[in-house]
Amino acid sequence: MDSFVARALFLAPGVGAQGATPQDVAEVFAACPDRVMPSASRALLVAGTEVSRLRDTVASLAGAFRDTLGSQQAPAPLRRTGMRGRGPLASRVGVSP
């Protein structure tokens, strides 16, 4: 394995509404749990547009992944990175400018 791959982040799609569980992600990425980024966008879409429900869904998913992947620290707060087109929803669900 080259040094780039050894430090790479891995996107794990298919979590939540598509059927994969936090345990599935933990098993597949057992060698690098600190570098996996589970994607659960459909599960968030199902939560709807109500801000409190979105926050609860995000907190629940994040907690499940922290517990399953064994993270010892909370994730850093989300921050805007200058990307355009994120819209007002990002600020309503707690994304910092």
C-alpha angles and dihedrals in degrees: 000000000000122000094255093057090044089062099034126119117235124216113217108199126183099056123144114354091028092056109256116123132208087256091056090053091048091052096046094044098036091129094056112022091151092060103047121104110198114209117213102161095138090054088055092048089054088055089067129213101302104118097217092050091049091050091049091049093048091047092049094049093044091050093049092051094045090051095045099040093043099237113175096199136052117251118261115260115269114259132189111251100197094273112148127222098040091125132203095300091075092062093043093058096048106274107149120226 
